[in-house]
Amino acid sequence: MKRSQIASEVKVRAVLELLKGQKSAVEIAGPIGCHPTLLKEWKERFLAGAPKIFETKKVEDEKAQKLEELERMVGKLAVQNEFLKKVSDSLGLA
C-alpha cells in the first residue's frame, strides 16, 4: 500500500488544532487521513523545532560575521601572494 503525502500546511494546521486542545487527536486525524499517533509525532517535531524559529537572526548574524572574516582572510592572502610573486620575480626564482 502506497503512503499518501500530506502537505506541510495541512500538518501545521492539524498540529495547531491539536495544541488548542478543543479536539482530540482522533477527531483531527480522521479527516486528514492519518493515524492519531502520526499526528502526535508531528506535534513533537513541531514543538522541538519551534525554538529554531527565534534563533534564526542569531544564526544569520554569526554566518555574516564568519563570511566577513573569510573575505578579510582571502584579501590578506591575495596581498601576500602578490608580494611573494614580486619578490620571487625580482630574485629570478620564478
Summary of the structure (lengths in Angstrom):
residues: 94
radius of gyration: 27.5
end to end distance: 69.0
largest distance: 83.0
contacts: 189
relative contact order: 0.07
helix: 82%
strand: 0%
